[in-house]
Amino acid sequence: MMGQLAGPSKGQRPSSRTGIGRGSGRLLLALGGVLLMGGQTRAPAQACFPWVHRTTVGPSPRSLHAMAYDSVRGVTVLFGGEDGSSNGETWEWDGTSWTLRSSSGPSPRYDHAMAYDSVRGVTVLFGGSEGGGVYDGETWEWDGTSWTLRSTSGPSQRAAHAMAYDSVRGATVLFGGSSGGRETWEWDGTSWTLRSTSGPSARDFHAMAYDSIRGVTVLFGGEDGSNDGETWEWDGTSWTLRSTSGPSPRWRHAMAYDSVRGVTVLFGGWDSNWWDGETWEWDGTSWTLISSSGPSPRAGHAVAYDSARGVTVLFGGLAVDVTHYGDTWETAPSGDVRTLSITLKKAGKSWVDIDPNDPNWSPYVYPTGTVLTLTAMPTGNRSFKNWKIWNPNYCDDANYIVIDTNNPIIVAMDCNRRVEAIFKCGGGGVEGALPLLGVLGMLGVLALIKRSR
């Protein structure tokens, strides 16, 4: 069923499904869930962007690999990793399936880093571990067909560093790593330049992503003798410590920048309490815990943001029992829009709202001429988009539709009417404003509509 009203019809006893009487003076509709009031326990708020399990077919289960999204060709590129031994395969994910593109190029390795240079249309790879204490200092580039060794000079041989591509300045930014100290390097497509030796403490197993709206590279966490929980930003000249709160201190997590919603998405890692399965978002000011469900807790996985489809792609990682994952996950599209619908129909001399999907629906009855105030109430990480109102002014024209961005709106019960509240992902919302239970598939509780007279 699509929704449920928390209240009985006039003259009816309270519905057994809700147990809520009419005395509250308001009606509430929860899409995909039952509304409970009066201090009862509520379920945790659901994320707007839950993870969706896509496939277990593709690269072998592995961890410590690297991924980057090729925005020109519309594919996520994966290289290397550790799957019992060092791996040297290049795979690509097109949103539907994985394709093995190459088994040649860089030597098999793990704990390397990659970033996509959108100006030159190449994926840049640096460093990594070949196993047995052998570290690498090569710079390679993948053009979608083959790998090219571009340089053997620049940063020292290292692993467990992080990279991100600064699309405004056309530079691949590298920080830290197993032998990198506090060094910040930049690759311009021809050579590496040491830009700074100050900023975050020396660390490895951290993660970075480039915020293209604010023009900064975001760094979080890592291991610097202990787990780290700092958030730093690099503006091309210097590092700034932005926060010491948010996700618990951790390392071997993964991050990607969602350019549609303007947030850096972080998943998983190792913290002081073991493997982690949380999804966090950084908006440039603070971190928000989005979800504790989705992919199982893991570390050493990789993520990349597919800007064409508006999804964050995750592959692999190390499980709690130290086996490797071979699963592919994606977040729901950033442009996702969901609708909550009310139908108002004439019943004798009264008007009722009904749920057309529920034959046992107990409607609320309104005397003719009743004026309702409808308020859209987003929950979780959703925001109100607009109302869609059928025949708002002309009772004899059911095809006449008006889009109204005002909230609340006033609706008179003088003719058959259908009203929809449309909500979109992002932009916040009043999370947990009312006690809620229930979910609608993977989307969770989407929104509420409050009616009052």
C-alpha positions as CSV (number, residue, x, y, z in Angstrom):
1,M,0.0,0.0,0.0
2,M,1.2,3.5,-0.7
3,G,0.3,5.4,2.4
4,Q,-1.7,5.4,5.5
5,L,-3.7,8.1,7.3
6,A,-3.2,8.3,11.1
7,G,-6.8,8.8,12.1
8,P,-10.4,7.5,11.6
9,S,-13.4,8.8,9.7
10,K,-15.8,11.0,11.5
11,G,-18.0,8.8,13.6
12,Q,-15.7,5.8,13.2
13,R,-13.7,4.3,16.0
14,P,-9.9,4.6,15.7
15,S,-8.4,2.3,13.1
16,S,-6.8,-0.8,14.5
17,R,-3.8,-0.2,12.2
18,T,-3.0,3.1,13.8
19,G,-4.8,3.4,17.1
20,I,-4.9,7.2,16.8
21,G,-8.0,9.2,17.5
22,R,-9.2,12.4,15.9
23,G,-8.5,14.7,18.9
24,S,-5.0,15.7,17.6
25,G,-6.6,18.1,15.1
26,R,-4.2,17.0,12.4
27,L,-3.7,14.2,10.0
28,L,-0.4,12.7,8.9
29,L,0.5,10.5,6.0
30,A,3.7,8.4,5.9
31,L,4.7,7.0,2.6
32,G,5.6,3.3,3.0
33,G,5.2,3.3,6.7
34,V,2.8,3.5,9.7
35,L,2.8,6.7,11.8
36,L,3.0,6.2,15.5
37,M,2.5,9.0,18.1
38,G,2.3,9.4,21.8
39,G,5.9,8.7,22.8
40,Q,6.2,5.3,21.1
41,T,9.5,4.0,19.9
42,R,10.5,5.1,16.4
43,A,12.8,3.5,13.9
44,P,16.1,5.2,13.0
45,A,15.8,7.8,10.2
46,Q,16.3,6.4,6.8
47,A,18.9,7.7,4.4
48,C,17.9,9.5,1.2
49,F,20.7,7.7,-0.7
50,P,20.7,4.1,0.4
51,W,23.2,1.7,-1.1
52,V,22.0,-0.7,-3.8
53,H,23.7,-4.1,-4.4
54,R,24.4,-4.3,-8.1
55,T,26.4,-7.5,-8.7
56,T,29.0,-10.0,-7.5
57,V,30.2,-10.7,-11.1
58,G,33.3,-9.0,-12.3
59,P,36.8,-8.6,-10.7
60,S,37.8,-11.3,-8.3
61,P,37.2,-10.5,-4.6
62,R,40.0,-8.2,-3.5
63,S,41.0,-5.2,-1.3
64,L,43.6,-2.4,-1.5
65,H,42.8,-1.7,-5.1
66,A,42.1,1.8,-6.6
67,M,39.3,3.2,-8.7
68,A,38.7,6.5,-10.7
69,Y,35.8,7.6,-12.8
70,D,36.5,8.4,-16.5
71,S,34.0,11.1,-17.3
72,V,34.8,11.2,-21.0
73,R,34.1,7.5,-21.6
74,G,31.5,7.2,-18.8
75,V,33.2,4.2,-17.0
76,T,34.7,3.6,-13.6
77,V,38.3,2.3,-13.9
78,L,39.7,-0.3,-11.4
79,F,43.3,-1.4,-11.2
80,G,45.2,-3.9,-9.1
81,G,44.6,-4.8,-5.5
82,E,45.3,-7.8,-3.3
83,D,43.3,-11.0,-3.8
84,G,45.7,-13.5,-2.2
85,S,48.5,-12.1,-4.2
86,S,49.2,-8.8,-6.0
87,N,46.9,-8.2,-8.9
88,G,47.7,-6.4,-12.2
89,E,44.3,-6.3,-14.0
90,T,42.5,-3.3,-15.3
91,W,38.7,-3.5,-15.2
92,E,35.9,-1.0,-16.2
93,W,32.4,-0.7,-14.9
94,D,29.8,0.9,-17.2
95,G,26.9,1.0,-14.8
96,T,25.7,-2.5,-15.9
97,S,28.6,-4.8,-16.0
98,W,32.4,-5.1,-15.5
99,T,34.7,-5.7,-18.4
100,L,38.4,-6.9,-18.1
101,R,40.2,-4.4,-20.3
102,S,43.9,-5.3,-19.7
103,S,46.3,-7.6,-17.9
104,S,49.4,-5.6,-18.9
105,G,50.8,-2.2,-17.9
106,P,51.8,-1.4,-14.3
107,S,53.2,-4.4,-12.4
108,P,50.8,-6.2,-10.1
109,R,50.4,-4.1,-6.9
110,Y,48.2,-2.9,-4.1
111,D,47.9,0.2,-1.9
112,H,48.5,2.5,-4.9
113,A,46.4,5.5,-5.7
114,M,44.6,6.8,-8.8
115,A,42.8,9.9,-10.0
116,Y,41.2,10.9,-13.3
117,D,42.6,13.9,-15.2
118,S,39.5,15.2,-16.9
119,V,41.4,17.8,-19.0
120,R,43.7,15.3,-20.6
121,G,41.3,12.3,-20.5
122,V,43.6,9.9,-18.7
123,T,43.6,8.0,-15.4
124,V,46.7,8.7,-13.4
125,L,48.3,6.0,-11.2
126,F,51.2,6.4,-8.8
127,G,53.1,4.1,-6.5
128,G,51.9,1.1,-4.5
129,S,53.3,-2.1,-3.0
130,E,54.3,-5.1,-5.0
131,G,54.5,-7.3,-1.9
132,G,57.5,-8.5,0.0
133,G,58.5,-5.0,1.1
134,V,58.9,-3.7,-2.5
135,Y,57.4,-0.2,-3.0
136,D,56.9,1.5,-6.3
137,G,57.6,5.1,-7.5
138,E,56.3,5.0,-11.0
139,T,53.6,7.2,-12.6
140,W,51.4,5.5,-15.2
141,E,48.4,6.8,-17.3
142,W,45.5,4.8,-18.7
143,D,43.8,6.3,-21.8
144,G,41.0,3.7,-22.1
145,T,43.0,1.4,-24.3
146,S,46.5,1.0,-22.8
147,W,48.8,2.1,-20.0
148,T,51.8,4.4,-20.6
149,L,54.7,4.8,-18.1
150,R,55.0,8.5,-17.8
151,S,57.7,9.0,-15.1
152,T,59.9,7.3,-12.6
153,S,60.9,10.5,-10.8
154,G,59.0,12.7,-8.4
155,P,57.7,11.4,-5.0
156,S,59.7,8.7,-3.4
157,Q,58.6,5.0,-3.7
158,R,55.6,4.6,-1.4
159,A,52.2,3.0,-0.8
160,A,49.1,3.8,1.2
161,H,49.1,7.4,0.0
162,A,46.0,9.3,-1.5
163,M,45.4,11.3,-4.6
164,A,42.7,13.5,-6.1
165,Y,42.4,15.6,-9.3
166,D,42.0,19.4,-9.0
167,S,40.0,20.1,-12.1
168,V,40.2,23.9,-11.6
169,R,44.1,24.0,-11.6
170,G,44.6,20.9,-13.8
171,A,46.7,19.1,-11.2
172,T,46.7,15.7,-9.6
173,V,47.3,16.2,-5.8
174,L,49.1,13.5,-3.8
175,F,49.6,13.5,0.0
176,G,51.5,11.3,2.4
177,G,51.9,7.5,2.3
178,S,54.3,5.0,3.8
179,S,57.4,7.1,3.1
180,G,55.8,10.4,2.2
181,G,55.9,12.2,5.5
182,R,54.0,15.5,5.3
183,E,54.7,16.0,1.6
184,T,52.1,17.3,-0.8
185,W,53.0,16.8,-4.5
186,E,51.2,17.8,-7.7
187,W,51.4,16.2,-11.2
188,D,50.7,18.5,-14.2
189,G,50.7,15.7,-16.8
190,T,54.5,16.1,-17.4
191,S,56.3,16.3,-14.1
192,W,55.8,16.2,-10.3
193,T,56.3,19.3,-8.1
194,L,56.7,19.3,-4.3
195,R,54.2,21.9,-3.1
196,S,54.4,21.6,0.7
197,T,55.9,19.8,3.6
198,S,53.4,21.2,6.2
199,G,49.8,20.6,7.0
200,P,48.4,17.2,8.1
201,S,50.7,15.0,10.2
202,A,52.6,12.3,8.4
203,R,50.2,9.5,7.7
204,D,49.1,6.7,5.5
205,F,45.8,4.8,4.6
206,H,43.9,8.2,4.5
207,A,41.5,9.2,1.8
208,M,41.0,12.3,-0.4
209,A,38.5,13.7,-2.8
210,Y,38.3,17.0,-4.8
211,D,35.4,19.3,-4.0
212,S,34.9,21.0,-7.4
213,I,32.3,23.5,-6.2
214,R,34.5,24.9,-3.4
215,G,37.8,24.3,-5.3
216,V,39.5,22.3,-2.5
217,T,40.9,18.8,-2.0
218,V,39.3,17.2,1.1
219,L,41.4,14.8,3.2
220,F,40.1,12.7,6.1
221,G,41.6,10.2,8.6
222,G,44.5,7.8,8.2
223,E,47.0,6.2,10.4
224,D,49.7,8.4,12.0
225,G,50.7,6.2,14.9
226,S,47.1,5.9,15.9
227,N,43.8,6.3,14.1
228,D,43.1,9.8,12.9
229,G,39.8,11.7,12.7
230,E,40.9,15.1,11.3
231,T,39.4,16.7,8.2
232,W,41.8,18.9,6.2
233,E,41.4,20.9,3.0
234,W,44.1,21.9,0.4
235,D,43.3,25.0,-1.7
236,G,46.3,24.7,-4.0
237,T,48.6,26.7,-1.7
238,S,48.1,25.5,1.9
239,W,46.3,23.0,4.1
240,T,43.6,24.1,6.6
241,L,42.4,21.9,9.4
242,R,38.6,22.1,9.1
243,S,37.3,19.7,11.7
244,T,38.2,17.2,14.3
245,S,34.7,15.8,14.8
246,G,32.4,13.7,12.6
247,P,33.3,10.1,11.6
248,S,35.3,8.2,14.3
249,P,39.1,8.1,13.7
250,R,39.7,5.5,11.0
251,W,41.9,4.4,8.2
252,R,41.6,2.4,5.0
253,H,38.2,4.0,4.3
254,A,37.2,5.4,0.9
255,M,35.9,8.8,-0.3
256,A,34.4,10.3,-3.5
257,Y,32.9,13.7,-4.3
258,D,29.3,13.8,-5.3
259,S,29.3,16.8,-7.7
260,V,25.5,16.9,-8.1
261,R,24.8,17.4,-4.4
262,G,28.1,19.1,-3.5
263,V,29.2,16.7,-0.8
264,T,32.1,14.3,-0.1
265,V,30.9,10.8,0.5
266,L,32.8,8.5,2.9
267,F,32.3,4.8,3.6
268,G,33.7,2.3,5.9
269,G,37.3,1.8,7.2
270,W,38.9,0.6,10.4
271,D,38.2,2.5,13.6
272,S,39.0,1.7,17.2
273,N,35.9,-0.4,17.4
274,W,36.7,-2.7,14.5
275,W,35.4,-2.6,10.9
276,D,33.0,0.1,10.0
277,G,29.9,0.2,7.8
278,E,28.8,3.8,8.1
279,T,28.2,6.3,5.3
280,W,29.1,9.9,6.1
281,E,28.9,13.2,4.0
282,W,31.0,16.3,4.3
283,D,29.3,19.5,3.0
284,G,32.3,21.8,3.5
285,T,31.3,22.7,7.1
286,S,30.3,19.6,8.9
287,W,29.9,15.8,8.6
288,T,26.5,14.1,8.6
289,L,25.9,10.4,9.3
290,I,23.7,9.3,6.4
291,S,23.4,5.6,6.9
292,S,24.6,2.6,8.9
293,S,23.2,0.1,6.5
294,G,24.2,-1.0,3.0
295,P,27.5,-2.7,2.2
296,S,28.7,-4.8,5.1
297,P,31.4,-3.3,7.3
298,R,34.7,-3.4,5.5
299,A,38.1,-1.7,4.9
300,G,40.5,-1.5,1.9
301,H,37.6,-1.0,-0.6
302,A,37.4,1.7,-3.3
303,V,34.8,4.2,-4.4
304,A,34.4,6.5,-7.3
305,Y,31.6,8.9,-8.3
306,D,29.9,8.4,-11.6
307,S,28.9,11.9,-12.6
308,A,26.9,10.9,-15.7
309,R,24.5,8.7,-13.7
310,G,24.8,10.6,-10.4
311,V,25.8,7.5,-8.3
312,T,28.8,6.6,-6.0
313,V,30.2,3.2,-7.0
314,L,31.8,0.9,-4.4
315,F,33.7,-2.3,-5.1
316,G,35.4,-4.9,-2.9
317,G,37.3,-4.6,0.4
318,L,38.4,-6.7,3.3
319,A,35.7,-8.4,5.5
320,V,35.7,-8.8,9.2
321,D,36.9,-12.4,8.9
322,V,39.8,-11.1,6.7
323,T,38.3,-12.6,3.5
324,H,37.9,-10.4,0.4
325,Y,34.6,-9.0,-1.0
326,G,33.9,-9.1,-4.7
327,D,30.6,-7.1,-4.6
328,T,29.6,-3.9,-6.4
329,W,27.3,-1.4,-4.8
330,E,25.9,2.0,-5.9
331,T,24.0,4.7,-4.2
332,A,20.6,5.7,-5.5
333,P,20.8,8.5,-8.2
334,S,21.4,12.0,-6.9
335,G,18.6,13.3,-8.9
336,D,16.1,10.8,-7.4
337,V,12.6,12.3,-6.9
338,R,9.8,10.6,-5.1
339,T,6.1,11.5,-4.9
340,L,3.5,11.2,-2.1
341,S,-0.1,11.2,-3.4
342,I,-3.5,12.0,-1.9
343,T,-6.8,11.5,-3.8
344,L,-9.8,13.5,-2.6
345,K,-13.2,12.3,-3.9
346,K,-16.9,13.1,-3.3
347,A,-18.9,10.7,-1.1
348,G,-22.5,11.8,-1.0
349,K,-22.5,15.3,0.6
350,S,-19.0,14.8,2.0
351,W,-15.5,14.5,0.7
352,V,-12.9,11.8,1.6
353,D,-9.3,11.1,1.0
354,I,-8.6,7.5,-0.1
355,D,-5.7,5.2,-0.8
356,P,-6.5,3.6,-4.2
357,N,-4.1,0.8,-3.5
358,D,-5.8,-0.4,-0.4
359,P,-9.3,-1.9,-0.7
360,N,-9.6,-1.9,3.1
361,W,-8.8,1.8,3.5
362,S,-10.6,3.7,6.2
363,P,-10.9,7.2,4.8
364,Y,-11.2,10.5,6.6
365,V,-14.5,12.2,5.8
366,Y,-14.7,16.0,5.2
367,P,-18.0,17.9,5.0
368,T,-18.4,19.8,1.7
369,G,-16.7,23.1,1.8
370,T,-14.1,22.1,4.3
371,V,-10.8,23.9,3.8
372,L,-7.6,21.9,4.4
373,T,-4.1,23.2,4.9
374,L,-1.6,20.7,3.5
375,T,2.0,20.9,4.7
376,A,4.8,18.8,3.1
377,M,7.2,17.6,5.8
378,P,10.4,16.1,4.4
379,T,12.3,13.5,6.5
380,G,15.8,12.3,6.4
381,N,18.0,13.7,3.6
382,R,15.1,14.9,1.5
383,S,13.8,18.3,0.6
384,F,10.4,19.6,-0.7
385,K,10.3,20.2,-4.4
386,N,6.8,21.2,-5.3
387,W,3.1,20.3,-5.2
388,K,1.2,18.9,-8.2
389,I,-2.5,19.7,-8.0
390,W,-5.1,18.4,-10.4
391,N,-8.1,20.7,-11.3
392,P,-7.3,23.2,-8.5
393,N,-9.8,25.8,-9.8
394,Y,-12.0,24.1,-12.3
395,C,-14.1,21.2,-11.0
396,D,-15.1,20.1,-14.5
397,D,-11.5,19.7,-15.9
398,A,-9.7,16.8,-14.3
399,N,-6.8,17.3,-16.8
400,Y,-5.9,20.8,-15.6
401,I,-2.7,20.6,-13.5
402,V,-0.9,23.3,-11.5
403,I,2.6,23.1,-10.1
404,D,2.9,25.0,-6.8
405,T,6.1,25.5,-5.0
406,N,4.5,27.1,-1.9
407,N,4.4,25.1,1.3
408,P,1.9,24.8,2.9
409,I,-1.0,25.1,0.5
410,I,-4.8,25.5,1.1
411,V,-7.2,23.0,-0.6
412,A,-11.0,23.4,-0.6
413,M,-13.2,20.3,-0.6
414,D,-15.5,21.5,-3.3
415,C,-14.7,19.0,-6.1
416,N,-12.8,15.8,-6.8
417,R,-9.1,16.6,-6.4
418,R,-5.8,14.8,-6.6
419,V,-2.8,16.3,-4.8
420,E,0.8,15.2,-4.9
421,A,3.7,16.3,-2.8
422,I,7.0,15.8,-4.6
423,F,10.3,15.4,-2.7
424,K,13.9,15.3,-4.0
425,C,17.1,13.9,-2.5
426,G,19.4,16.4,-0.9
427,G,18.8,19.7,0.8
428,G,18.3,18.3,4.3
429,G,14.9,17.9,5.9
430,V,13.6,17.5,9.4
431,E,15.1,14.1,10.3
432,G,13.1,12.4,13.0
433,A,10.6,15.3,13.4
434,L,7.9,12.7,14.1
435,P,8.0,9.1,15.3
436,L,8.2,6.8,12.3
437,L,8.2,3.1,11.6
438,G,8.4,1.3,8.3
439,V,10.2,1.6,5.0
440,L,9.3,1.4,1.4
441,G,11.7,-1.0,-0.1
442,M,15.2,0.5,-0.3
443,L,14.0,4.1,-0.3
444,G,12.9,4.2,3.4
445,V,10.4,6.7,4.8
446,L,10.3,9.5,2.3
447,A,8.1,12.2,3.6
448,L,5.0,13.2,5.5
449,I,2.0,15.4,4.7
450,K,0.3,17.2,7.5
451,R,-3.4,18.2,7.1
452,S,-5.1,20.6,9.4
453,R,-8.5,22.4,9.2
